[in-house]
């Protein structure tokens, strides 16, 4: 019962702060250093670097159009964009074929020993050698290294209704036709040389052309809309997306198959579709667009200012921990900082106060007549 009563009395208590001035050089220096570090953190990192005074929009809307140019020579024939780019729509994801293994004159027929509803693919004997390891030693189309990729990217930040493009309208046709992207000298040029892109990712063209691979072209929009919208520009970076699989012996590189169908002209085979099967090794390019825009707003500014002022008080907390636990005068500091006052003590203090007030009033009354009485008392003495 006593424990329960003790819990109840402890629960219904009130705590208030008590200010104690500690004149100590070491504690004072620690307090000011901690406060200074907190202020520097909020001013430099939170407000200047992270721009916490802004409202942010990361819901970027993006459109990407691509176009590849270049001529190459492979499998004893000249190849242009229609032959080596897939798909042909010029989307954000496309492949440039570097090597083809071709199997011609395949056709579909019925197996006589099984149900007529089951079919098989017939491969001419002359084409069987194409599945041997030998064709893998075939040289890729080396001209791919000099092909160019034109990227047209438009974005919009819906929160601020800001629309931008990846190259300024001031660029003229002559410049576009002659420039290639360079991060230092031509960072606004939207035309990228395949060999340069591979070099930026640290890849060797001869190796990736043999097995294929996946390359990411990252377009990052980070815009401070408190400044001019003309300064909202893209930043390009390049990476090998399938690098993690290069250490494995399974599924290295990138390849896919497609077929081209045709019909023969003679006899019964006129109703049979023939096809040429292509196994393509290609470099796949993924255009990845990300964005973040920010603009001043009073709400996040006030929230972070309050957080900054509140955090400055952490210096006091740290100094209290040091004073209460690590300094020699910890007991004296505890006695000064923490003081328990019960209701009975308050009543005693109040009664003393009232008594002292009454005595003061009595003295005041005596002092009002004090001339004669004081004198009288003095004469009696």
Buried (B, 14 or more C-beta within 10 A) or exposed (E): EEEEEEEEEEEEEEEEEEEEEBEBEEBEEBBEEBBEEBBEEBEEEBBEEEBBBBBBBEEBEBEBBBBBEBBBEBEEEEBEBEBBBBEEEBEBEBBBBBBBBBBBBBBEEEEEEEEEEEEEEEBEEEBEEBEEEEBEEBEBBBBBBEBBBBBBBBBBBEBBEBEBBBBEEEEEEEEEEEBBBEEEEEEBBBBBBBBBBBBBBEBEBEEBBBBBBBBBBBBEBEBBBEEEEEEBBBEBEBBBBBEEBBEEEEEBBBBBEEEEEEEBEEEEEEEEEBBBBBBBBBBBBBBBBEBBBBBEEEEBBEEBBEEBEEBBEEBEEBBBEBBBEEBEEEEEBEEBBEEEEEEEEEEEEEEEEEEEEEEEEEEEEEEEEEEEEEEEEEEEE
